[in-house]
């Protein structure tokens, strides 16, 4: 009986995802069509996506968000899942630090009751036995008893458990996502205060986010955390004005994006009247260059509106040069 040759594609689905995330090699999806079919959507679960970003960027949550925005699978749901994970990790660290401080305070308060640390104990001068060397009363010398480690107990990485590697080895079913809000979560998780990942001020967002209005909720969340509404070279406002995205233009202007004249020109050339109204409400009027571009493109309707707004054509525009 002929047996199929062993290859990476014959491994269980969960192990292939684990290999991909631990290698942090995005080119692995281009090795064959089957791997591309399995790994291209990154298993459609936030667990695999988060593990991929954290391993690739060495568990730096800030870099995982800023660099991860370049990937197409990054969305608002993934950002919320990263916030929840960051909040849990921060809470665990603070609780561990509080326990260490309480333990240190308990040791310092009880060191006087220890006989070998009692420096005020009277000494017998007639005793011929030499005095024992004094032990310094420091925290390094007072260590709690260590627990014995069980034999043959191999710790399993938390990322493997969250990805479901030790569970069912099924190709069709994707691993469960422990970070997503499902109906099985208890009522306490809904009232949990999630700590947001602190992002640097005026960090640049990738241009792909401004090419579609579907990223508007994600952009609003990033702007509220310090994202730059005008970097690079006023591209977000210019691109939104060119597409006629009124909500995007209003959002960028509300977060301090300066109304660049190039954005006004694009709104005039593309005949985006609603966008032009937003600029007029903020006191930004089109200039002669806007009229010249409309004449060059043959936008007669916008030409009439610009003339009614009081835009004076220059000599080059009048002569048609």
Backbone bond lengths (Angstrom), bond angles and torsions (degrees), N, CA, C in turn:
res aa  C-N    CA-C-N  psi(-1)  N-CA   C-N-CA  omega(-1)  CA-C   N-CA-C  phi
1 X - - - 1.465 - - 1.520 109.52 -
2 X 1.299 115.32 129.86 1.461 120.31 -177.97 1.520 110.13 -78.42
3 X 1.310 115.82 128.67 1.456 121.62 178.47 1.518 110.03 -103.79
4 X 1.309 117.48 137.44 1.471 118.92 179.24 1.517 111.12 -68.10
5 X 1.309 115.69 143.72 1.464 120.75 179.50 1.521 110.47 -68.39
6 X 1.318 114.35 141.85 1.464 119.81 -179.10 1.524 110.26 -73.42
7 X 1.296 116.37 135.54 1.461 122.63 177.48 1.520 108.25 -149.99
8 X 1.319 115.47 175.99 1.464 119.50 -177.91 1.524 111.10 -68.91
9 X 1.324 116.68 -26.46 1.461 119.02 -179.28 1.522 112.87 -73.85
10 X 1.341 117.79 -15.82 1.467 120.56 178.31 1.520 112.46 -85.43
11 X 1.317 118.25 -4.69 1.457 121.14 179.20 1.521 110.38 -74.54
12 X 1.322 117.46 159.77 1.465 119.44 175.22 1.522 112.15 -61.15
13 X 1.307 114.21 157.24 1.471 120.91 -176.26 1.524 111.35 -57.81
14 X 1.325 116.37 -43.26 1.464 120.46 -176.12 1.524 111.81 -66.14
15 X 1.326 117.22 -36.84 1.460 120.02 179.18 1.528 111.34 -69.83
16 X 1.321 117.17 -35.16 1.469 119.35 177.21 1.520 110.64 -64.98
17 X 1.336 116.53 -41.34 1.462 120.34 176.72 1.529 110.45 -64.22
18 X 1.345 116.85 -38.57 1.466 120.32 178.87 1.523 110.94 -65.15
19 X 1.327 117.76 -41.10 1.467 121.23 177.43 1.518 110.57 -63.08
20 X 1.322 116.05 -40.89 1.464 119.42 -179.03 1.526 111.50 -66.39
21 X 1.331 116.85 -44.42 1.472 119.37 -177.55 1.523 111.47 -70.66
22 X 1.335 117.82 -39.95 1.464 119.98 -178.56 1.522 111.94 -71.73
23 X 1.318 117.17 -30.70 1.468 119.35 177.67 1.517 111.86 -78.79
24 X 1.351 116.67 -23.28 1.476 123.48 -177.43 1.524 111.12 48.31
25 X 1.327 115.40 39.85 1.457 121.95 -179.14 1.523 108.56 -109.28
26 X 1.329 119.45 102.77 1.467 119.95 -178.86 1.520 113.68 -69.92
27 X 1.335 118.05 -16.34 1.463 120.56 179.46 1.517 112.66 -77.62
28 X 1.323 117.68 -4.55 1.462 120.57 -178.69 1.522 111.61 -66.31
29 X 1.316 117.94 -24.22 1.465 120.34 -177.70 1.521 111.95 -73.70
30 X 1.329 117.78 -14.45 1.462 120.48 -177.26 1.523 112.97 -96.95
31 X 1.332 118.09 7.20 1.461 119.86 -177.82 1.523 111.86 -74.15
32 X 1.333 118.22 -36.58 1.461 121.62 176.24 1.522 108.60 -156.61
33 X 1.332 115.94 166.07 1.456 120.40 -176.35 1.520 112.45 -67.32
34 X 1.339 116.81 -35.47 1.455 119.23 -178.11 1.526 111.00 -67.97
35 X 1.328 116.62 -42.51 1.463 118.86 176.77 1.526 111.14 -65.69
36 X 1.314 116.83 -36.41 1.464 119.32 177.37 1.524 110.77 -63.86
37 X 1.329 116.21 -38.22 1.459 119.89 178.59 1.526 111.19 -66.91
38 X 1.331 117.00 -33.84 1.464 120.72 -178.06 1.529 111.68 -80.94
39 X 1.327 116.35 -43.21 1.463 120.31 -168.43 1.521 113.90 -99.63
40 X 1.308 118.97 -15.05 1.464 119.42 -176.63 1.516 112.30 -59.65
41 X 1.324 119.76 -46.95 1.476 118.60 177.88 1.517 113.91 -80.33
42 X 1.345 117.55 4.89 1.469 121.88 -179.91 1.532 111.09 53.77
43 X 1.342 113.91 45.17 1.470 124.75 172.98 1.530 113.83 66.71
44 X 1.341 117.30 0.73 1.467 121.81 177.52 1.534 113.00 59.87
45 X 1.283 118.12 21.51 1.461 121.40 177.51 1.514 108.78 -126.45
46 X 1.324 115.44 143.62 1.458 119.23 -179.35 1.519 112.29 -68.06
47 X 1.322 118.19 -23.03 1.459 120.19 -179.80 1.519 111.31 -64.32
48 X 1.333 116.80 -48.66 1.462 120.10 179.63 1.523 110.94 -66.55
49 X 1.312 117.17 -37.83 1.463 119.79 179.46 1.526 111.58 -66.47
50 X 1.330 116.12 -42.43 1.463 119.55 179.35 1.520 110.68 -66.74
51 X 1.324 117.33 -42.59 1.465 119.97 177.70 1.523 111.22 -61.85
52 X 1.327 116.82 -39.11 1.467 120.14 178.45 1.527 110.56 -62.96
53 X 1.333 117.52 -45.43 1.466 120.62 -178.03 1.523 111.77 -68.57
54 X 1.336 117.44 -42.59 1.459 120.22 -177.48 1.519 111.49 -69.40
55 X 1.322 117.82 -38.69 1.465 119.64 178.10 1.520 110.53 -70.81
56 X 1.314 117.27 -39.33 1.466 120.29 -179.12 1.525 111.12 -66.54
57 X 1.321 117.54 -37.50 1.464 121.40 -177.75 1.527 111.83 -108.12
58 X 1.328 117.18 25.26 1.471 124.75 168.76 1.530 112.34 56.70
59 X 1.312 115.75 45.96 1.469 123.59 174.26 1.524 112.63 57.32
60 X 1.316 115.58 30.64 1.467 121.00 172.92 1.531 107.44 -96.62
61 X 1.336 116.57 106.99 1.450 120.59 -172.93 1.525 111.65 -67.03
62 X 1.315 117.76 -36.47 1.466 120.56 -179.97 1.527 110.19 -65.42
63 X 1.326 116.12 -46.11 1.463 119.58 179.06 1.524 111.00 -68.86
64 X 1.330 116.92 -32.15 1.467 119.73 178.28 1.522 111.45 -63.75
65 X 1.336 116.99 -32.17 1.465 119.92 178.16 1.522 110.87 -79.36
66 X 1.335 116.93 -48.58 1.464 120.12 -175.11 1.523 110.92 -67.16
67 X 1.339 117.01 -46.33 1.460 120.27 177.95 1.528 111.89 -74.73
68 X 1.321 116.14 -32.02 1.459 119.13 -178.68 1.516 113.39 -69.91
69 X 1.334 118.27 -19.20 1.460 120.48 177.68 1.520 112.36 -64.31
70 X 1.321 117.26 -17.75 1.461 119.89 179.23 1.518 112.38 -75.88
71 X 1.338 117.14 -19.06 1.452 120.54 -179.08 1.520 109.49 -84.13
72 X 1.318 115.82 144.22 1.464 120.73 -175.56 1.518 112.54 -69.21
73 X 1.343 117.54 -24.75 1.460 119.36 -177.54 1.526 112.82 -80.31
74 X 1.320 118.50 -5.17 1.465 121.10 -178.25 1.523 108.73 -77.81
75 X 1.331 115.97 123.28 1.451 121.52 179.33 1.522 109.28 -139.87
76 X 1.326 115.87 -175.10 1.465 120.99 -177.73 1.520 111.32 -66.82
77 X 1.314 117.79 -34.96 1.461 120.65 178.73 1.526 111.21 -64.48
78 X 1.329 116.72 -39.77 1.459 120.20 178.11 1.525 111.21 -68.11
79 X 1.324 117.61 -36.63 1.463 121.04 176.94 1.526 110.67 -64.17
80 X 1.319 117.38 -40.42 1.468 120.57 177.97 1.526 110.90 -66.11
81 X 1.340 116.87 -38.30 1.463 119.96 177.69 1.530 111.20 -65.99
82 X 1.316 117.55 -38.24 1.465 120.53 175.77 1.528 110.92 -65.34
83 X 1.319 117.61 -38.16 1.465 120.83 177.23 1.527 111.17 -62.60
84 X 1.332 116.72 -42.51 1.462 119.57 179.94 1.525 111.28 -65.34
85 X 1.326 116.72 -41.24 1.459 119.61 178.58 1.524 111.29 -66.96
86 X 1.341 116.91 -41.72 1.472 120.55 177.78 1.518 111.19 -63.37
87 X 1.336 116.91 -37.77 1.459 120.74 178.59 1.522 111.01 -65.00
88 X 1.333 117.33 -41.03 1.462 120.46 178.90 1.519 111.53 -66.14
89 X 1.332 116.91 -43.45 1.460 120.03 -179.90 1.517 110.62 -64.79
90 X 1.334 117.73 -41.88 1.463 121.07 178.60 1.520 111.34 -64.75
91 X 1.328 116.77 -39.47 1.465 120.26 178.71 1.524 111.24 -65.85
92 X 1.329 116.99 -40.01 1.460 119.76 177.84 1.520 111.53 -64.06
93 X 1.326 117.01 -40.74 1.462 120.06 178.87 1.523 111.16 -65.19
94 X 1.330 117.01 -41.31 1.466 119.68 179.67 1.526 111.27 -67.08
95 X 1.333 116.72 -38.20 1.462 119.66 177.14 1.519 111.38 -66.61
96 X 1.334 117.46 -39.99 1.460 120.05 177.62 1.526 111.05 -65.14
97 X 1.330 117.14 -39.71 1.461 120.22 177.82 1.528 111.12 -65.61
98 X 1.333 116.87 -38.93 1.468 119.70 178.11 1.524 111.21 -66.03
99 X 1.327 116.93 -39.00 1.469 119.13 177.34 1.512 111.86 -64.93
100 X 1.324 117.53 -38.88 1.458 120.17 177.92 1.529 111.33 -64.73
101 X 1.331 116.86 -39.67 1.454 119.25 178.80 1.530 111.58 -66.83
102 X 1.328 116.97 -40.31 1.464 119.73 177.02 1.526 111.33 -65.18
103 X 1.317 116.90 -39.03 1.448 120.04 178.64 1.529 111.38 -66.47
104 X 1.331 116.38 -40.04 1.460 119.77 178.18 1.520 111.21 -65.96
105 X 1.354 116.32 -39.42 1.459 119.00 178.85 1.526 110.97 -66.77
106 X 1.343 116.48 -37.01 1.463 118.90 178.07 1.514 111.73 -66.60
107 X 1.319 117.81 -37.81 1.460 120.82 178.52 1.520 111.50 -68.01
108 X 1.327 116.64 -40.50 1.460 119.45 -179.86 1.520 111.51 -68.79
109 X 1.337 117.19 -33.04 1.461 119.35 -179.48 1.528 112.66 -76.70
110 X 1.323 116.81 -24.20 1.469 119.95 -177.26 1.529 113.32 -103.84
111 X 1.336 118.18 4.54 1.471 118.47 -177.08 1.530 112.01 -69.91
112 X 1.366 116.97 -23.44 1.464 119.09 -179.58 1.522 111.69 -71.05
113 X 1.338 117.64 -23.63 1.462 119.92 179.90 1.522 113.31 -82.85
114 X 1.317 117.53 -9.36 1.461 120.69 179.00 1.515 109.57 -80.69
115 X 1.357 120.21 129.81 1.474 121.15 -174.53 1.518 112.96 -67.30
116 X 1.348 118.02 -32.97 1.460 117.69 -177.47 1.515 113.32 -82.94
117 X 1.346 115.17 -3.75 1.454 118.89 175.69 1.514 112.43 -108.66
118 X 1.343 117.86 3.24 1.454 121.50 -177.22 1.510 109.06 -80.59
119 X 1.295 116.71 98.21 1.461 120.99 -177.37 1.523 111.96 -78.40
120 X 1.351 117.23 -17.30 1.459 120.37 -177.75 1.522 112.38 -92.53
121 X 1.339 120.27 7.24 1.456 122.26 -179.31 1.518 109.64 -69.76
122 X 1.373 117.89 138.74 1.480 120.12 -179.45 1.521 110.81 -69.99
123 X 1.322 115.04 145.38 1.463 122.59 -179.97 1.518 109.17 -105.60
124 X 1.326 119.05 142.50 1.465 125.73 178.81 1.521 108.80 -93.15
125 X 1.337 115.08 113.27 1.461 119.23 -177.91 1.501 112.16 -71.53
126 X 1.372 118.30 -24.60 1.457 120.49 -177.64 1.512 112.54 -81.51
127 X 1.314 116.73 -10.75 1.462 119.43 -178.55 1.518 109.93 -71.33
128 X 1.308 113.97 136.18 1.468 119.13 -178.88 1.513 112.39 -90.43
129 X 1.342 117.44 -11.92 1.461 119.23 -179.23 1.512 109.28 -76.03
130 X 1.296 117.09 138.99 1.470 119.00 179.31 1.523 110.79 -68.99
131 X 1.306 114.31 146.53 1.468 119.88 -179.23 1.512 109.75 -72.45
132 X 1.336 113.73 143.08 1.462 118.95 179.42 1.525 109.44 -72.12
133 X 1.305 117.02 145.39 1.468 118.81 179.37 1.510 111.20 -63.63
134 X 1.312 113.88 138.81 1.469 119.40 -177.93 1.520 110.12 -71.00
135 X 1.318 114.53 141.84 1.460 120.89 179.29 1.520 108.89 -98.86
136 X 1.330 118.47 128.87 1.468 119.04 -179.61 1.514 111.10 -65.56
137 X 1.315 114.73 140.28 1.473 120.65 -178.55 1.530 109.20 -86.90
138 X 1.275 116.90 70.01 1.461 122.25 177.52 1.510 109.80 -117.73
139 X 1.317 115.03 164.39 1.457 119.61 -179.43 1.509 112.06 -69.81
140 X 1.372 116.91 -24.96 1.449 118.93 179.88 1.521 111.68 -68.61
141 X 1.352 115.78 -30.38 1.460 118.57 -178.75 1.515 112.62 -83.54
142 X 1.336 117.77 -13.53 1.462 121.21 -179.43 1.513 107.65 -110.33
143 X 1.283 117.85 90.89 1.449 121.94 -177.29 1.519 109.50 -107.97
144 X 1.338 117.42 137.18 1.464 118.97 176.97 1.518 110.77 -69.66
145 X 1.301 117.73 153.51 1.468 119.56 179.93 1.519 110.74 -63.96
146 X 1.304 115.64 134.92 1.451 121.26 -178.60 1.525 110.22 -85.26
147 X 1.341 113.43 143.65 1.448 118.31 178.34 1.523 110.35 -78.13
148 X 1.312 114.94 141.57 1.450 119.57 178.29 1.520 109.35 -73.14
149 X 1.332 114.08 133.96 1.451 119.56 179.72 1.519 109.92 -83.74
150 X 1.334 114.46 133.98 1.440 118.79 179.84 1.530 110.39 -70.56
151 X 1.303 114.81 145.90 1.450 119.72 -179.31 1.524 110.14 -73.89
152 X 1.341 113.04 148.79 1.459 121.87 174.72 1.532 112.11 59.11
153 X 1.316 116.16 30.85 1.457 120.67 176.71 1.519 108.60 -105.96
154 X 1.326 116.65 107.27 1.453 122.61 -176.86 1.522 108.35 -99.70
155 X 1.334 118.22 120.60 1.468 119.23 179.83 1.524 111.06 -68.66
156 X 1.320 116.34 135.70 1.455 122.27 178.73 1.517 108.19 -95.87
157 X 1.346 118.05 129.37 1.468 119.06 179.09 1.509 111.48 -58.42
158 X 1.338 114.74 143.20 1.465 120.64 -178.84 1.517 111.80 -64.89
159 X 1.366 116.49 -30.95 1.454 119.26 179.45 1.518 111.80 -65.42
160 X 1.356 116.59 -34.45 1.457 119.36 177.51 1.516 111.12 -66.64
161 X 1.347 115.59 -41.51 1.454 118.74 -178.70 1.518 111.55 -66.31
162 X 1.358 116.50 -37.89 1.457 119.57 -179.65 1.521 112.48 -70.48
163 X 1.341 116.34 -24.09 1.456 119.86 179.85 1.511 112.15 -90.06
164 X 1.317 117.75 -6.78 1.449 119.65 178.15 1.505 114.18 77.80
165 X 1.363 117.83 28.37 1.452 119.88 -177.89 1.511 111.56 -67.87
166 X 1.336 117.24 -33.66 1.454 120.06 -177.04 1.522 112.39 -86.29
167 X 1.331 117.56 5.55 1.459 120.06 -178.09 1.506 111.63 -96.11
168 X 1.341 116.46 -140.37 1.449 120.97 -177.41 1.519 110.05 -72.61
169 X 1.322 116.84 136.77 1.452 121.92 -179.58 1.518 108.58 -95.00
170 X 1.292 116.15 74.08 1.460 121.44 -177.98 1.516 109.28 -113.85
171 X 1.306 117.37 136.87 1.453 121.05 -179.65 1.516 112.46 -79.70
172 X 1.300 115.76 -37.16 1.460 118.68 -172.70 1.518 112.38 -73.52
173 X 1.321 116.42 -40.40 1.469 119.65 -176.22 1.509 109.84 -85.10
174 X 1.320 117.10 134.76 1.459 121.71 177.31 1.510 108.87 -85.28
175 X 1.365 117.91 152.81 1.454 120.17 -178.42 1.509 111.83 -64.60
176 X 1.322 114.92 151.69 1.462 119.67 -179.29 1.508 110.82 -69.41
177 X 1.284 115.63 148.35 1.458 122.24 -178.03 1.515 109.21 -102.99
178 X 1.342 119.04 106.04 1.455 119.55 -178.43 1.507 113.69 -74.26
179 X 1.339 117.87 -12.16 1.455 120.32 -176.64 1.516 112.79 -93.90
180 X 1.319 117.35 -10.01 1.456 119.21 -178.80 1.520 110.04 -83.19
181 X 1.337 115.44 151.83 1.455 121.29 178.87 1.522 109.18 -82.82
182 X 1.310 117.52 106.12 1.452 122.91 179.26 1.507 109.55 -112.75
183 X 1.327 114.77 175.61 1.464 119.32 -178.17 1.512 112.28 -73.86
184 X 1.360 117.78 -14.86 1.452 120.53 -178.46 1.511 113.10 -81.92
185 X 1.319 118.05 -9.40 1.457 120.29 179.95 1.510 109.53 -71.61
186 X 1.324 115.60 148.20 1.453 120.18 -178.22 1.512 110.39 -79.20
187 X 1.343 114.72 174.98 1.455 119.73 -176.57 1.514 112.45 -73.56
188 X 1.329 118.33 -19.07 1.455 120.08 -178.97 1.514 111.86 -73.12
189 X 1.361 117.26 -29.53 1.456 119.32 -178.68 1.523 111.53 -69.29
190 X 1.355 117.56 -27.87 1.460 119.80 179.69 1.519 111.67 -70.54
191 X 1.321 117.52 -27.94 1.460 120.69 179.55 1.518 112.10 -95.27
192 X 1.314 117.36 7.77 1.458 120.09 -179.18 1.523 110.12 -72.03
193 X 1.322 116.34 133.88 1.454 121.98 179.15 1.521 107.99 -81.97
194 X 1.327 116.64 116.08 1.454 122.26 -177.45 1.518 108.59 -92.64
195 X 1.310 115.72 126.54 1.459 121.58 177.66 1.520 109.41 -89.73
196 X 1.330 116.89 124.20 1.456 120.88 -177.79 1.518 111.23 -76.41
197 X 1.310 115.50 151.68 1.466 121.47 178.77 1.524 108.24 -71.08
198 X 1.328 118.89 123.98 1.469 120.28 -179.54 1.527 111.26 -73.15
199 X 1.307 116.81 114.54 1.458 122.67 -179.10 1.521 109.90 -101.29
200 X 1.335 117.96 150.51 1.472 119.80 -179.89 1.518 111.66 -67.83
201 X 1.303 115.75 155.23 1.454 121.28 -178.46 1.526 110.17 -74.88
202 X 1.329 115.72 140.75 1.471 124.02 177.42 1.531 112.27 58.66
203 X 1.323 117.19 38.37 1.466 118.39 174.69 1.526 108.69 -78.51
204 X 1.317 115.05 148.97 1.464 120.36 -175.26 1.519 110.76 -84.06
205 X 1.322 115.72 140.75 1.454 122.47 176.53 1.526 109.19 -101.89
206 X 1.323 117.88 147.04 1.476 119.45 -178.31 1.517 111.69 -65.09
207 X 1.308 115.40 152.82 1.456 120.81 -176.01 1.524 112.78 -69.35
208 X 1.311 117.20 -23.16 1.458 119.19 -176.61 1.533 111.92 -64.18
209 X 1.330 117.31 -23.58 1.460 120.11 -178.79 1.524 112.43 -69.75
210 X 1.347 117.08 -24.05 1.454 120.45 -175.22 1.525 112.61 -96.93
211 X 1.330 116.61 7.72 1.461 120.23 179.30 1.517 112.68 -93.33
212 X 1.319 117.78 -3.47 1.454 121.25 -179.65 1.525 108.66 -149.40
213 X 1.319 115.89 147.22 1.463 120.89 178.96 1.521 112.62 -79.02
214 X 1.334 118.20 -6.43 1.467 120.47 -179.91 1.523 112.34 -70.62
215 X 1.336 117.26 -19.36 1.465 121.13 179.89 1.531 112.28 -92.06
216 X 1.324 117.26 10.79 1.465 119.71 -176.78 1.526 113.13 -60.58
217 X 1.357 121.13 -44.43 1.476 119.32 177.07 1.528 113.26 -62.31
218 X 1.333 116.98 -38.24 1.464 119.61 178.25 1.522 111.07 -67.01
219 X 1.320 117.24 -41.54 1.468 120.56 178.80 1.521 110.89 -64.08
220 X 1.320 117.34 -39.85 1.459 120.18 177.97 1.522 111.24 -62.65
221 X 1.326 117.43 -40.37 1.457 120.73 178.27 1.527 111.22 -66.89
222 X 1.318 117.45 -39.37 1.464 120.79 179.59 1.531 111.42 -70.16
223 X 1.320 116.68 -37.08 1.466 119.44 177.77 1.518 111.06 -66.35
224 X 1.318 117.32 -36.49 1.466 120.18 178.42 1.521 112.11 -68.53
225 X 1.337 117.66 -17.97 1.462 121.17 178.64 1.523 112.86 -98.89
226 X 1.308 117.42 6.95 1.459 119.63 175.23 1.501 114.96 112.87
227 X 1.324 119.25 9.42 1.452 120.71 178.87 1.512 112.15 -66.52
228 X 1.324 116.01 150.49 1.464 120.62 -178.33 1.525 110.05 -82.65
229 X 1.353 118.34 126.51 1.464 120.10 179.38 1.522 114.21 -83.69
230 X 1.334 117.79 -2.63 1.468 119.92 -174.49 1.519 113.94 -130.00
231 X 1.330 119.10 -1.67 1.466 120.38 -178.18 1.520 109.16 -93.14
232 X 1.344 118.87 139.10 1.469 127.72 -2.94 1.532 111.75 -96.71
233 X 1.308 116.35 140.30 1.477 124.10 173.08 1.524 112.60 53.08
234 X 1.344 115.87 42.48 1.466 122.08 177.27 1.530 112.17 59.02
235 X 1.331 116.99 25.05 1.469 119.79 -178.12 1.526 112.77 -62.36
236 X 1.347 120.52 -42.91 1.477 118.38 -178.28 1.524 113.39 -56.53
237 X 1.338 116.87 -45.71 1.466 119.65 -178.28 1.525 111.33 -70.58
238 X 1.325 117.13 -38.67 1.466 120.24 179.81 1.519 110.85 -65.46
239 X 1.345 116.96 -42.85 1.465 120.32 -179.03 1.525 111.34 -68.37
240 X 1.315 117.18 -39.69 1.459 120.06 178.40 1.525 111.53 -67.54
241 X 1.335 117.90 -36.19 1.463 121.16 177.49 1.521 111.11 -68.63
242 X 1.298 116.69 -36.78 1.458 120.51 178.89 1.532 111.51 -66.72
243 X 1.332 117.01 -36.21 1.466 120.59 179.78 1.529 111.68 -82.25
244 X 1.313 117.28 -14.77 1.455 119.60 -177.38 1.515 113.46 77.68
245 X 1.321 117.05 27.34 1.465 121.65 -179.87 1.527 108.24 -83.82
246 X 1.312 115.76 97.17 1.465 120.73 -175.44 1.525 110.75 -66.80
247 X 1.322 116.99 -42.21 1.470 120.31 -178.75 1.514 111.30 -63.80
248 X 1.322 117.01 -40.07 1.467 120.37 179.26 1.525 110.57 -66.40
249 X 1.329 117.11 -43.23 1.464 120.48 179.36 1.522 110.79 -63.30
250 X 1.325 116.55 -43.52 1.457 120.01 178.63 1.526 111.30 -63.36
251 X 1.323 117.23 -38.88 1.464 120.95 179.84 1.521 110.80 -66.33
252 X 1.329 117.46 -44.51 1.464 120.37 -179.46 1.524 111.66 -65.59
253 X 1.308 116.38 -39.64 1.468 119.36 178.69 1.526 111.15 -67.78
254 X 1.323 117.88 -35.43 1.465 120.79 179.90 1.523 111.68 -69.04
255 X 1.324 117.66 -25.54 1.464 121.03 178.64 1.523 112.55 -95.33
256 X 1.308 117.63 16.15 1.463 120.94 170.57 1.508 115.54 95.53
257 X 1.321 119.65 15.93 1.463 120.11 177.35 1.520 109.30 -71.23
258 X 1.324 119.26 124.97 1.466 120.12 179.68 1.522 110.45 -68.60
259 X 1.343 118.08 133.69 1.471 120.74 179.63 1.523 111.25 -68.81
260 X 1.304 116.90 93.45 1.460 121.95 -178.28 1.523 110.18 -74.48
261 X 1.333 115.81 143.99 1.461 120.19 -178.17 1.518 111.82 -68.57
262 X 1.336 117.14 -24.44 1.459 119.15 177.62 1.524 110.91 -66.56
263 X 1.336 116.36 -34.42 1.463 120.04 176.43 1.521 110.78 -67.25
264 X 1.334 117.26 -37.85 1.462 120.92 177.10 1.528 110.23 -65.01
265 X 1.320 116.58 -39.86 1.461 120.12 178.47 1.522 111.44 -63.21
266 X 1.323 117.43 -41.77 1.461 119.96 178.48 1.526 111.58 -65.53
267 X 1.330 116.65 -36.54 1.459 119.41 177.17 1.517 111.58 -65.82
268 X 1.324 117.41 -34.96 1.463 120.52 179.12 1.525 111.58 -73.66
269 X 1.327 116.64 -42.01 1.466 119.89 -178.18 1.517 110.78 -66.56
270 X 1.331 117.64 -39.16 1.463 121.45 -179.88 1.528 112.37 -86.16
271 X 1.346 116.97 2.70 1.472 123.01 178.01 1.525 111.55 56.49
272 X 1.311 114.95 48.78 1.468 121.55 177.02 1.527 107.72 -95.34
273 X 1.328 115.73 89.22 1.466 120.51 -174.95 1.523 112.16 -67.54
274 X 1.335 117.72 -38.11 1.465 119.90 -178.56 1.522 111.12 -65.27
275 X 1.337 116.69 -38.56 1.465 119.90 177.92 1.517 110.54 -68.43
276 X 1.323 116.83 -40.20 1.465 120.18 178.11 1.518 111.21 -62.97
277 X 1.339 117.31 -34.55 1.465 120.09 177.39 1.532 111.46 -63.74
278 X 1.335 116.97 -35.68 1.471 119.94 177.81 1.521 111.27 -64.06
279 X 1.326 116.86 -41.21 1.462 119.65 178.52 1.526 111.20 -68.34
280 X 1.325 116.47 -36.05 1.467 119.05 178.81 1.522 111.05 -68.16
281 X 1.334 117.38 -34.26 1.468 120.35 176.74 1.520 111.69 -63.88
282 X 1.313 116.55 -30.26 1.472 120.42 178.83 1.519 112.46 -91.03
283 X 1.297 117.53 9.08 1.464 120.93 175.26 1.505 114.56 82.67
284 X 1.330 118.56 14.77 1.463 121.93 179.24 1.514 107.94 -99.38
285 X 1.327 117.49 114.03 1.452 122.63 -177.94 1.521 109.95 -102.87
286 X 1.322 117.52 146.24 1.474 119.96 176.91 1.518 111.02 -66.68
287 X 1.324 115.45 151.84 1.459 120.99 -177.07 1.526 110.25 -106.43
288 X 1.308 115.05 -171.88 1.466 120.73 -178.69 1.517 111.85 -66.41
289 X 1.331 117.09 -30.96 1.452 120.11 179.17 1.530 111.47 -64.76
290 X 1.317 116.81 -34.92 1.473 119.95 176.55 1.525 110.34 -62.20
291 X 1.330 117.12 -41.81 1.471 120.73 178.98 1.517 110.84 -67.02
292 X 1.316 117.58 -38.81 1.462 120.81 179.93 1.525 111.16 -64.63
293 X 1.341 116.98 -40.81 1.459 120.22 178.75 1.520 111.85 -66.67
294 X 1.326 116.47 -37.51 1.464 119.36 178.45 1.532 111.01 -67.97
295 X 1.320 117.00 -36.94 1.468 120.32 176.51 1.516 110.07 -66.04
296 X 1.321 116.66 -39.90 1.465 120.94 -179.91 1.526 111.42 -66.25
297 X 1.342 117.64 -35.99 1.458 121.58 -179.56 1.533 112.89 -89.01
298 X 1.308 116.89 -7.24 1.458 119.40 178.84 1.515 113.98 76.29
299 X 1.288 118.96 32.67 1.470 123.65 179.62 1.533 108.65 -89.12
300 X 1.324 115.90 83.54 1.462 120.30 -173.59 1.532 112.29 -67.71
301 X 1.319 117.76 -38.82 1.462 120.00 -178.77 1.518 111.34 -64.10
302 X 1.341 116.53 -42.63 1.461 119.62 178.34 1.515 111.34 -70.85
303 X 1.349 116.66 -29.95 1.471 119.47 177.76 1.530 109.98 -63.67
304 X 1.318 116.61 -43.17 1.471 119.69 178.39 1.521 111.24 -63.26
305 X 1.314 117.38 -38.87 1.463 118.83 -179.69 1.522 111.23 -68.98
306 X 1.316 117.09 -39.83 1.462 119.40 179.70 1.523 111.25 -65.79
307 X 1.325 117.17 -36.84 1.461 119.47 177.79 1.521 110.61 -67.13
308 X 1.351 118.06 -36.48 1.457 120.98 176.73 1.524 111.76 -68.30
309 X 1.338 116.73 -28.38 1.462 120.14 177.29 1.523 112.50 -77.19
310 X 1.324 117.45 -6.84 1.458 120.36 176.40 1.511 114.60 96.40
311 X 1.320 117.77 17.79 1.465 120.35 177.96 1.523 108.12 -76.43
312 X 1.315 116.24 124.44 1.466 121.60 -177.42 1.525 108.29 -94.64
313 X 1.328 118.43 122.25 1.472 119.90 178.49 1.516 111.25 -71.77
314 X 1.301 115.94 148.71 1.449 120.61 176.59 1.532 110.58 -84.62
315 X 1.323 117.09 176.32 1.460 121.15 -176.74 1.518 111.85 -66.34
316 X 1.322 117.71 -33.34 1.453 121.29 -179.49 1.527 110.60 -67.36
317 X 1.313 116.81 -36.96 1.453 120.13 178.77 1.512 111.63 -71.96
318 X 1.332 116.82 -37.46 1.476 120.44 -179.59 1.516 111.31 -66.87
319 X 1.329 116.61 -42.22 1.446 120.43 -178.30 1.521 112.60 -79.15
320 X 1.342 116.38 -11.67 1.462 119.91 178.78 1.511 113.04 73.51
321 X 1.323 118.01 31.04 1.464 121.48 -179.37 1.515 110.25 -84.10
